[in-house]
Amino acid sequence: MNTLQDRVHAAVVLWSAPGKPLVLGICGAQGSGKSTLAIGLKRLLEGEGLNVAPISLDDLYLAPEDRPVHIHPLFATRGVPGTHDVDLGLQTFDSLLAGKPTALPRFDKANDRPAPSEDWPVVTAPDIILFEGWCVGADYQFDSELDTPVNTLERNEDPDATWRRHVNNQLAGPYRDLFARIDRLVLLAAPGFEVVQAWRTQQEHDLSRMLENEGRTGKKVMSDAEIARFIQHYERLTRYILREMPVRADLTLHLDADRGLL
């Protein structure tokens, strides 16, 4: 029993109880394998006769016109707390937990907006709710920790800390309510943020090759320089999660640079 899926599956067996849905939060930095884990876990649990509802934090993204760019232009980039429809997430969880037929939100990343609601899968009375995302279960920081920028993006584009303070306020408020629905929290802990950049770069290279093989070379992929800037949006919270979450997650799985278990 030495794969991520094996370890998490064994924990789910211990944590779940008949008659009450288990909400399993899976947190992991970009490229850590959390989505792959959730897919494999869903398949395994369904093979055991369980009803599974998968929800990704990414599927709660707001459309571009609904993001709080009036507070700060950096919110045009989806990802950080403040760019999700938390109310939709709360409604979805509460409906699932009440055993009602529930449409699971889906986001179309290619078009950067929610998929049509008629395309959302419907689940009723799940045994397990898998909730995965890069900052699922994240906590807020103390105000004093926000003063010093962690990278050039914060230093040059958020000099007065307006953006990062709003992100932090979201974590202390609406996102805290959303994450309170989680019964058990699993953390896939990267060895460090530097590895996350390498993982994210690899993801983009893989996407580029896939599009090329499919003859879709016109689709935009990010250059390495664009990726380096892009992930700076996530750096502060990713570093904080790696520092703070291991002591309170129900299961922390430490990964090596190749995403294997340490």
Contacts in CASP RR format, 6 or more apart in sequence:
PFRMAT RR
TARGET T0000
AUTHOR 0000-0000-0000
METHOD contacts of the structure
MODEL  1
MNTLQDRVHAAVVLWSAPGKPLVLGICGAQGSGKSTLAIGLKRLLEGEGL
NVAPISLDDLYLAPEDRPVHIHPLFATRGVPGTHDVDLGLQTFDSLLAGK
PTALPRFDKANDRPAPSEDWPVVTAPDIILFEGWCVGADYQFDSELDTPV
NTLERNEDPDATWRRHVNNQLAGPYRDLFARIDRLVLLAAPGFEVVQAWR
TQQEHDLSRMLENEGRTGKKVMSDAEIARFIQHYERLTRYILREMPVRAD
LTLHLDADRGLL
1 7 0 8 1.000
1 10 0 8 1.000
2 261 0 8 1.000
3 261 0 8 1.000
4 33 0 8 1.000
4 37 0 8 1.000
4 188 0 8 1.000
4 253 0 8 1.000
4 260 0 8 1.000
4 261 0 8 1.000
5 37 0 8 1.000
5 40 0 8 1.000
5 41 0 8 1.000
5 44 0 8 1.000
7 251 0 8 1.000
7 253 0 8 1.000
7 261 0 8 1.000
8 24 0 8 1.000
8 26 0 8 1.000
8 37 0 8 1.000
8 41 0 8 1.000
8 186 0 8 1.000
8 251 0 8 1.000
8 253 0 8 1.000
9 41 0 8 1.000
9 44 0 8 1.000
9 45 0 8 1.000
11 184 0 8 1.000
11 186 0 8 1.000
11 250 0 8 1.000
11 251 0 8 1.000
12 22 0 8 1.000
12 24 0 8 1.000
12 41 0 8 1.000
12 45 0 8 1.000
12 128 0 8 1.000
12 184 0 8 1.000
15 22 0 8 1.000
15 24 0 8 1.000
15 183 0 8 1.000
15 184 0 8 1.000
15 250 0 8 1.000
16 22 0 8 1.000
16 127 0 8 1.000
16 128 0 8 1.000
19 127 0 8 1.000
21 96 0 8 1.000
21 97 0 8 1.000
21 99 0 8 1.000
21 125 0 8 1.000
21 126 0 8 1.000
21 127 0 8 1.000
21 128 0 8 1.000
21 129 0 8 1.000
22 127 0 8 1.000
22 128 0 8 1.000
22 129 0 8 1.000
22 183 0 8 1.000
22 184 0 8 1.000
23 93 0 8 1.000
23 97 0 8 1.000
23 129 0 8 1.000
23 131 0 8 1.000
23 181 0 8 1.000
23 182 0 8 1.000
23 183 0 8 1.000
23 184 0 8 1.000
24 128 0 8 1.000
24 129 0 8 1.000
24 130 0 8 1.000
24 131 0 8 1.000
24 182 0 8 1.000
24 183 0 8 1.000
24 184 0 8 1.000
24 185 0 8 1.000
24 186 0 8 1.000
25 130 0 8 1.000
25 131 0 8 1.000
25 132 0 8 1.000
25 136 0 8 1.000
25 137 0 8 1.000
25 182 0 8 1.000
25 184 0 8 1.000
25 185 0 8 1.000
25 186 0 8 1.000
26 34 0 8 1.000
26 37 0 8 1.000
26 38 0 8 1.000
26 130 0 8 1.000
26 131 0 8 1.000
26 132 0 8 1.000
26 133 0 8 1.000
26 136 0 8 1.000
26 186 0 8 1.000
26 188 0 8 1.000
27 34 0 8 1.000
27 132 0 8 1.000
27 133 0 8 1.000
27 134 0 8 1.000
27 135 0 8 1.000
27 136 0 8 1.000
27 137 0 8 1.000
27 138 0 8 1.000
27 185 0 8 1.000
27 186 0 8 1.000
27 187 0 8 1.000
27 188 0 8 1.000
27 241 0 8 1.000
27 245 0 8 1.000
27 249 0 8 1.000
28 34 0 8 1.000
28 132 0 8 1.000
28 133 0 8 1.000
28 134 0 8 1.000
28 136 0 8 1.000
28 187 0 8 1.000
28 188 0 8 1.000
28 189 0 8 1.000
28 190 0 8 1.000
28 241 0 8 1.000
29 134 0 8 1.000
29 188 0 8 1.000
29 190 0 8 1.000
29 193 0 8 1.000
29 196 0 8 1.000
29 199 0 8 1.000
29 234 0 8 1.000
29 238 0 8 1.000
29 241 0 8 1.000
29 242 0 8 1.000
30 134 0 8 1.000
30 196 0 8 1.000
30 199 0 8 1.000
30 200 0 8 1.000
30 203 0 8 1.000
30 231 0 8 1.000
30 234 0 8 1.000
30 238 0 8 1.000
31 196 0 8 1.000
31 199 0 8 1.000
31 200 0 8 1.000
31 202 0 8 1.000
31 203 0 8 1.000
31 259 0 8 1.000
32 188 0 8 1.000
32 190 0 8 1.000
32 196 0 8 1.000
32 199 0 8 1.000
32 255 0 8 1.000
32 259 0 8 1.000
33 188 0 8 1.000
33 259 0 8 1.000
34 132 0 8 1.000
34 133 0 8 1.000
34 134 0 8 1.000
34 188 0 8 1.000
35 56 0 8 1.000
35 132 0 8 1.000
37 132 0 8 1.000
37 188 0 8 1.000
38 54 0 8 1.000
38 56 0 8 1.000
38 130 0 8 1.000
38 132 0 8 1.000
39 54 0 8 1.000
41 52 0 8 1.000
41 130 0 8 1.000
42 52 0 8 1.000
42 54 0 8 1.000
42 130 0 8 1.000
45 52 0 8 1.000
45 127 0 8 1.000
45 128 0 8 1.000
46 52 0 8 1.000
50 127 0 8 1.000
50 128 0 8 1.000
51 123 0 8 1.000
51 124 0 8 1.000
51 125 0 8 1.000
51 126 0 8 1.000
51 127 0 8 1.000
51 128 0 8 1.000
52 123 0 8 1.000
52 126 0 8 1.000
52 127 0 8 1.000
52 128 0 8 1.000
52 129 0 8 1.000
52 130 0 8 1.000
53 96 0 8 1.000
53 102 0 8 1.000
53 104 0 8 1.000
53 123 0 8 1.000
53 126 0 8 1.000
53 128 0 8 1.000
53 129 0 8 1.000
53 130 0 8 1.000
54 104 0 8 1.000
54 130 0 8 1.000
54 132 0 8 1.000
55 89 0 8 1.000
55 92 0 8 1.000
55 93 0 8 1.000
55 104 0 8 1.000
55 105 0 8 1.000
55 129 0 8 1.000
55 130 0 8 1.000
55 131 0 8 1.000
55 132 0 8 1.000
56 131 0 8 1.000
56 132 0 8 1.000
56 133 0 8 1.000
57 84 0 8 1.000
57 131 0 8 1.000
57 132 0 8 1.000
57 133 0 8 1.000
57 134 0 8 1.000
57 135 0 8 1.000
57 136 0 8 1.000
58 79 0 8 1.000
58 107 0 8 1.000
58 109 0 8 1.000
58 133 0 8 1.000
59 104 0 8 1.000
59 105 0 8 1.000
59 106 0 8 1.000
59 107 0 8 1.000
60 84 0 8 1.000
60 85 0 8 1.000
60 86 0 8 1.000
60 88 0 8 1.000
60 89 0 8 1.000
60 105 0 8 1.000
60 107 0 8 1.000
61 78 0 8 1.000
61 79 0 8 1.000
61 83 0 8 1.000
61 84 0 8 1.000
61 85 0 8 1.000
61 107 0 8 1.000
61 114 0 8 1.000
62 78 0 8 1.000
62 82 0 8 1.000
62 83 0 8 1.000
62 84 0 8 1.000
62 85 0 8 1.000
63 112 0 8 1.000
63 113 0 8 1.000
63 114 0 8 1.000
64 76 0 8 1.000
64 112 0 8 1.000
64 113 0 8 1.000
66 85 0 8 1.000
67 75 0 8 1.000
67 76 0 8 1.000
67 78 0 8 1.000
67 82 0 8 1.000
67 83 0 8 1.000
68 75 0 8 1.000
68 82 0 8 1.000
68 83 0 8 1.000
68 166 0 8 1.000
69 75 0 8 1.000
69 76 0 8 1.000
71 162 0 8 1.000
71 163 0 8 1.000
71 166 0 8 1.000
72 158 0 8 1.000
72 162 0 8 1.000
72 163 0 8 1.000
72 166 0 8 1.000
73 157 0 8 1.000
74 153 0 8 1.000
74 157 0 8 1.000
74 158 0 8 1.000
74 163 0 8 1.000
74 233 0 8 1.000
75 82 0 8 1.000
75 83 0 8 1.000
75 163 0 8 1.000
75 166 0 8 1.000
77 83 0 8 1.000
77 230 0 8 1.000
77 233 0 8 1.000
78 112 0 8 1.000
79 134 0 8 1.000
79 233 0 8 1.000
79 234 0 8 1.000
80 135 0 8 1.000
80 167 0 8 1.000
80 233 0 8 1.000
80 234 0 8 1.000
80 237 0 8 1.000
81 135 0 8 1.000
81 138 0 8 1.000
81 167 0 8 1.000
81 170 0 8 1.000
81 171 0 8 1.000
81 175 0 8 1.000
81 237 0 8 1.000
82 166 0 8 1.000
82 167 0 8 1.000
82 170 0 8 1.000
84 175 0 8 1.000
85 105 0 8 1.000
85 114 0 8 1.000
86 170 0 8 1.000
86 174 0 8 1.000
86 175 0 8 1.000
86 177 0 8 1.000
86 178 0 8 1.000
87 174 0 8 1.000
88 105 0 8 1.000
89 105 0 8 1.000
89 178 0 8 1.000
90 177 0 8 1.000
90 178 0 8 1.000
90 181 0 8 1.000
92 102 0 8 1.000
92 103 0 8 1.000
92 104 0 8 1.000
92 105 0 8 1.000
93 129 0 8 1.000
93 178 0 8 1.000
93 181 0 8 1.000
94 181 0 8 1.000
95 102 0 8 1.000
96 102 0 8 1.000
96 123 0 8 1.000
96 126 0 8 1.000
96 129 0 8 1.000
97 129 0 8 1.000
97 181 0 8 1.000
99 124 0 8 1.000
99 125 0 8 1.000
99 126 0 8 1.000
100 124 0 8 1.000
101 122 0 8 1.000
101 123 0 8 1.000
101 124 0 8 1.000
102 122 0 8 1.000
102 123 0 8 1.000
102 124 0 8 1.000
103 117 0 8 1.000
103 120 0 8 1.000
103 121 0 8 1.000
103 122 0 8 1.000
104 120 0 8 1.000
104 121 0 8 1.000
104 122 0 8 1.000
104 123 0 8 1.000
105 114 0 8 1.000
105 120 0 8 1.000
106 114 0 8 1.000
106 115 0 8 1.000
106 119 0 8 1.000
106 120 0 8 1.000
106 121 0 8 1.000
107 113 0 8 1.000
107 114 0 8 1.000
107 115 0 8 1.000
108 114 0 8 1.000
108 115 0 8 1.000
110 219 0 8 1.000
131 181 0 8 1.000
131 182 0 8 1.000
134 234 0 8 1.000
134 238 0 8 1.000
135 234 0 8 1.000
135 237 0 8 1.000
135 238 0 8 1.000
135 241 0 8 1.000
136 179 0 8 1.000
136 182 0 8 1.000
136 185 0 8 1.000
137 175 0 8 1.000
137 179 0 8 1.000
137 182 0 8 1.000
137 185 0 8 1.000
137 245 0 8 1.000
138 171 0 8 1.000
138 175 0 8 1.000
138 179 0 8 1.000
138 237 0 8 1.000
138 240 0 8 1.000
138 241 0 8 1.000
138 245 0 8 1.000
139 171 0 8 1.000
139 240 0 8 1.000
139 244 0 8 1.000
139 245 0 8 1.000
140 168 0 8 1.000
140 169 0 8 1.000
140 171 0 8 1.000
140 172 0 8 1.000
140 173 0 8 1.000
140 176 0 8 1.000
141 168 0 8 1.000
141 171 0 8 1.000
141 240 0 8 1.000
143 165 0 8 1.000
143 168 0 8 1.000
145 240 0 8 1.000
146 161 0 8 1.000
146 164 0 8 1.000
146 165 0 8 1.000
146 168 0 8 1.000
147 161 0 8 1.000
149 155 0 8 1.000
149 158 0 8 1.000
149 159 0 8 1.000
150 235 0 8 1.000
150 236 0 8 1.000
150 239 0 8 1.000
151 232 0 8 1.000
151 235 0 8 1.000
151 236 0 8 1.000
152 232 0 8 1.000
153 229 0 8 1.000
153 232 0 8 1.000
153 233 0 8 1.000
153 235 0 8 1.000
154 161 0 8 1.000
154 163 0 8 1.000
154 164 0 8 1.000
154 232 0 8 1.000
154 236 0 8 1.000
157 163 0 8 1.000
158 164 0 8 1.000
164 236 0 8 1.000
167 237 0 8 1.000
184 250 0 8 1.000
184 251 0 8 1.000
185 245 0 8 1.000
185 248 0 8 1.000
185 249 0 8 1.000
185 250 0 8 1.000
185 251 0 8 1.000
186 249 0 8 1.000
186 250 0 8 1.000
186 251 0 8 1.000
186 252 0 8 1.000
186 253 0 8 1.000
187 241 0 8 1.000
187 245 0 8 1.000
187 246 0 8 1.000
187 249 0 8 1.000
187 251 0 8 1.000
187 252 0 8 1.000
187 253 0 8 1.000
188 253 0 8 1.000
188 255 0 8 1.000
189 242 0 8 1.000
189 245 0 8 1.000
189 246 0 8 1.000
189 252 0 8 1.000
189 253 0 8 1.000
189 254 0 8 1.000
189 255 0 8 1.000
190 196 0 8 1.000
190 199 0 8 1.000
190 238 0 8 1.000
190 242 0 8 1.000
190 255 0 8 1.000
191 254 0 8 1.000
191 255 0 8 1.000
191 256 0 8 1.000
191 257 0 8 1.000
191 262 0 8 1.000
192 239 0 8 1.000
192 242 0 8 1.000
193 235 0 8 1.000
193 238 0 8 1.000
193 239 0 8 1.000
193 242 0 8 1.000
195 257 0 8 1.000
196 231 0 8 1.000
196 234 0 8 1.000
196 238 0 8 1.000
197 227 0 8 1.000
197 228 0 8 1.000
197 231 0 8 1.000
198 257 0 8 1.000
199 259 0 8 1.000
200 227 0 8 1.000
200 230 0 8 1.000
200 231 0 8 1.000
201 224 0 8 1.000
201 227 0 8 1.000
204 221 0 8 1.000
204 222 0 8 1.000
204 224 0 8 1.000
204 227 0 8 1.000
207 221 0 8 1.000
208 221 0 8 1.000
211 217 0 8 1.000
211 218 0 8 1.000
211 219 0 8 1.000
211 221 0 8 1.000
222 230 0 8 1.000
245 252 0 8 1.000
246 252 0 8 1.000
253 261 0 8 1.000
254 261 0 8 1.000
254 262 0 8 1.000
255 261 0 8 1.000
255 262 0 8 1.000
256 262 0 8 1.000
END
